[in-house]
């Protein structure tokens, strides 16, 4: 919690994370499944390795959270006389903790309450796209033999800009997170491998694992360099916010990606799931499914996501459960089709 409080003091909204890098406070709207197992000691997740909530766009104006009432795990009931049915997902309007990135705050008292509600937390996440920094994260992965640093250098050369030195966090796998500030009026979307293989973007509604966090794979550490994030070059912001096909004409379908020129967000999400390794398959599938449902592509993409997850070693039952959980999070109770 010490590192999280230090980040909050610098204007970076934070939430507690589990050792699996998932939001640690359990959703108050998700009753436990019969016979569920915990993902790790003290973590009340309903599925092994399953996050309690996932990042979604943040409503403006939420700076702190009240203390969470105990014993409130049932879904709120509709007022008498009103037809029940799928309801828009709660993003903190209920006033309780457990809404993932929507809980992110810079209020030190609220940060302490969040960590008190999740004593199993071993790290913290930093919300991107939020005032005052409007953080943008470039996640350079080195797993699976990818050279994402070289791919990023090619992007810079092809689009005519240079990246200024900035805050850099080293990941346990040997990758890097580069922090940049963005313009306040331009939301940057999250993406996984859209611009190049191994290059993920954390924007509005996403979060970065903060330095000092302990995870199942090791510790995230601050690298020597600038103490404050640098402004993102305008050309980079244009590239990150361009429609998928426009940005992909020279990048997602170019030398560094391995995707066809017409590949869009759906192909990137499926590739993200297929690249999963043991220990991260469930979480990556859930993340991809949430992104699909956020954009309205969930029902159309559910079958393909399940099939992609099965090729990584998950059972069809496990894959269906993860996609169903994402559907519940984003759009109410929607059942994914069975393969």
Secondary structure, 3 states (H helix, E strand, C coil): CHHHHHHHHCCCCEEEECCCCCECCCCCCCCCCCCCCCCECCECCCCCCCCCCCCCCCCCCCCCCCCCCCCCCCCCCCCCCCCCCCCCCCCCCCCCCCCHHHHCECCHHHHHHHHHHCCCCCEEEEECCCCCCCEEEEEECCHHHCCHHHHHHHHHHHHCCCCCCCCEEECCCCCEEEEEECCCCCCCCCEEEEEECCEEEECCCCEEECCCCEECCEECEECCCCCCCEECCHHHHHHHHCCHHHHHCCCCCCCCCCCCCCCCHHHHHHHHHHCCCCCCHHHHHHHHHHHHHHCCCHHHHHHHHHHHHHHCCCCHHHHHHHHHHHHHHHHCCCCCCCC
